[in-house]
Amino acid sequence: MRLRRQVCEGLSGRVLEIGFGSGLNISAYPAAVASLDAVEPSEVGWALSAERRAAASVPIARVGLDGQRLAAADAAYDAVLTTFTLCTIPDVETALAEVRRVLRPGGSLHLLEHGLAPDPKVATWQRRLDGLQGRIAAGCHLVRDAPELARAAGFEVQRLEQAYLPGPGISKPWGFVSLAVATRP
Ligand SMILES: C[S@@+](CC[C@H](N)C(=O)[O-])C[C@H]1O[C@@H](n2cnc3c(N)ncnc32)[C@H](O)[C@@H]1O
């Protein structure tokens, strides 16, 4: 929750969350968030979020099922949030192009994602385990570098913090986390 609160810092206005899941970020939304649109393909995830949505102080609407194809008009949002989702969307480049399209100029992408580690030994294990991970974890990848993907999609990374989550060495392939805020020029 500490990381979720940190990545939500600065969210304001009309916000889109892609990969809403069970709504674990709801309690971290700042008061400046005026409305929250959610994209979530899983009926189970959406149902699990019901109680949290009911208790939320901000209106939350499910506006889509796929981050690769957003229904919103260009420049419709002030900010977009993703947590532990860019690892799973099949065509992440297309999803980030869509995020860029629906963000207003100056709007921000807030992301908290696990991904490719800087240590060669850990990265080697991530590459070895990536296929298996995809099969047992709903298409999740270990080798994506979310901040770099955001840069490649035309975002300017303003804030970047990266670290391993606490845990034994064997958990490192799953535990390298990036917290970033990137703006759409
Ligand atoms: C590991 S879960 C993270 C859920 C939530 N963001 C969190 O931090 O707890 C990955 C989420 O991505 C969603 N997802 C998978 N494919 C997606 C897609 N194409 N577009 C949007 N969300 C997707 C899954 O349904 C799931 O809710």
The ligand as an SDF file (V2000), in Angstrom:
LIG
                    3D

 27 29  0  0  0  0  0  0  0  0999 V2000
   -1.6000   -8.4650  -11.8110 C   0  0  0  0  0  0  0  0  0  0  0  0
   -3.1740   -7.7890  -12.1120 S   0  0  0  0  0  0  0  0  0  0  0  0
   -3.0360   -6.1680  -11.3550 C   0  0  0  0  0  0  0  0  0  0  0  0
   -4.3550   -5.6140  -10.9220 C   0  0  0  0  0  0  0  0  0  0  0  0
   -4.3190   -4.2410  -10.2520 C   0  0  0  0  0  0  0  0  0  0  0  0
   -3.8600   -3.2130  -11.1520 N   0  0  0  0  0  0  0  0  0  0  0  0
   -3.4640   -4.2600   -9.0020 C   0  0  0  0  0  0  0  0  0  0  0  0
   -2.4540   -3.5340   -8.9350 O   0  0  0  0  0  0  0  0  0  0  0  0
   -3.8100   -4.9800   -8.0680 O   0  0  0  0  0  0  0  0  0  0  0  0
   -3.1370   -7.4160  -13.8690 C   0  0  0  0  0  0  0  0  0  0  0  0
   -4.4270   -6.7970  -14.3340 C   0  0  0  0  0  0  0  0  0  0  0  0
   -4.3370   -6.4950  -15.7390 O   0  0  0  0  0  0  0  0  0  0  0  0
   -5.5760   -6.7990  -16.3200 C   0  0  0  0  0  0  0  0  0  0  0  0
   -5.4230   -6.9350  -17.7780 N   0  0  0  0  0  0  0  0  0  0  0  0
   -5.0200   -8.0150  -18.4670 C   0  0  0  0  0  0  0  0  0  0  0  0
   -5.0600   -7.7640  -19.7890 N   0  0  0  0  0  0  0  0  0  0  0  0
   -5.5100   -6.4950  -19.9280 C   0  0  0  0  0  0  0  0  0  0  0  0
   -5.7900   -5.6690  -21.0510 C   0  0  0  0  0  0  0  0  0  0  0  0
   -5.5970   -6.1030  -22.3220 N   0  0  0  0  0  0  0  0  0  0  0  0
   -6.2530   -4.4180  -20.8350 N   0  0  0  0  0  0  0  0  0  0  0  0
   -6.4390   -3.9660  -19.5620 C   0  0  0  0  0  0  0  0  0  0  0  0
   -6.1960   -4.7100  -18.4680 N   0  0  0  0  0  0  0  0  0  0  0  0
   -5.7300   -5.9590  -18.6440 C   0  0  0  0  0  0  0  0  0  0  0  0
   -5.9850   -8.0740  -15.6030 C   0  0  0  0  0  0  0  0  0  0  0  0
   -7.3420   -8.4020  -15.7680 O   0  0  0  0  0  0  0  0  0  0  0  0
   -5.6270   -7.7330  -14.1740 C   0  0  0  0  0  0  0  0  0  0  0  0
   -6.6530   -7.0440  -13.5090 O   0  0  0  0  0  0  0  0  0  0  0  0
  1  2  1  0
  2  3  1  0
  2 10  1  0
  3  4  1  0
  4  5  1  0
  5  6  1  0
  5  7  1  0
  7  8  2  0
  7  9  1  0
 10 11  1  0
 11 12  1  0
 11 26  1  0
 12 13  1  0
 13 14  1  0
 13 24  1  0
 14 15  1  0
 14 23  1  0
 15 16  2  0
 16 17  1  0
 17 18  1  0
 17 23  2  0
 18 19  1  0
 18 20  2  0
 20 21  1  0
 21 22  2  0
 22 23  1  0
 24 25  1  0
 24 26  1  0
 26 27  1  0
M  CHG  2   2   1   9  -1
M  END
$$$$
